Amino acid sequence: MGLRTGARTGRILGASAAAAVALVGTSVVAATPAAAASCTAKALETVIIRSTTSTGGTALAQLNKGESASASCTMYYGTTSYEKCGIVSKRWVKVTRSGVTGYVVGTCVTITEN
């Protein structure tokens, strides 16, 4: 009788394990994140696209007044303040223009969500 119970228990546990694997597989598919929002930055004044969130970062390119670039919808903050476009801030925006990705001062651009 002990053998029967053991065999029966093994079948039940085996079925439970198979169900758990099926649920795990389903959970992974259901947990796929939604697409991230995209934004556009438009320069209010000519700004330098830099390698880091610092006015000392390497200049990679330039975004001229009135030009737009694809941008992150997230604001970034440097460790030191700057004064640009009449405002003191630490805020930066990550942009990509002509294949170059870097950061521009956040006080000299407007951000719109696409």
N, C-alpha and C positions, 0 to 999 in steps of 0.2 A: 504494500500500500504506500510505503514511503517512496518507492520508485515512481509510482503513478503520480503522486503529488509533485515530486520533483520534476517529472517530465512536463506535467501540466503547467507548473510555475515557469519553467523554461520557455514554453510556448507563449505564455502571457507576457513575460518580460521581453521576449523577442518581438512580439507584436507591438508592445509599447515603445520599444527602442526604434522600430521602423516608423511608427507614427511620429515620434520625436524628431527623427531625421527629416521626415517629410515636412513637418512644421518649421524646422530650422531653415530648410530650403525655401519655403514660402516666405518666411520672415525676411530673409535677405533680399528677395525681390521687392517686397513691399517697402523696404527701408531705403530705396533709391532716393537721393535728395532731389528736390526741385531745381530747375535751372536758375542760375544766379541772374539777378537783374543787371542790365547794362546801362551805362550813363554816357553822356557826352559833356566834355568841358570846353567852354568857349572863353578865349582869352580877352579880358577887359583891357589889358596892356600887354606888351610883348614880355614873355617870360621864358626863362631858361629851363629846359628839361634836364634834371640832375640825376645822378646815380643814386643818391641817398636823400633822406629828408633833412638836408642841411644846406645852407647857402655855400658851404665849403665843399659840397659834393661835386664830383667831376661833371662838367657841362657836356651833355650828350647831343643836344639839339636845341632848337628854339621854336617856340610857338608864338607867332606874331599876333598882334592885336587884331581881333575879329576872326581869327582862325579857330577851328575846332579840332578836337582829338577824342578818340574813344577813351573813356575813363572808368576807373573803379567807382562804385557808388559809396565806397567806404572812405572816411577821412582818416588820414594818418597824422601823427603828431611827432615832431622832432623834439630833441632835448633842449634846444636853445631857441629863443624868440628871434624873429626878424621883423623888420618894418618894410613893407612893400605895399604899394597902392594906397598909402596913407593909413594903413592899419598895422598894429603890432600883433603878431600871432605866432603860433607854433604849428599851425595847420598846413598840411600838404595834401595834394591830390595825385594819385598814381594815374598816369596817362600813357597812351601808346599812339605814336604818330609816325607814319612812314616806316614801320617796323622797329622803331626805337621806343623802348619802355623805360620810364623813369618817373620822377616826381617834379611837380611844379608847385610854387607857393599857392596856397589855397585862397589867399585874399585877392588875387588878381584874375580869378576865373569864376565863371558861373557854371553850376552843374545842373544838368537836366536829365531825368530818367527817360530812357527810350521806350 
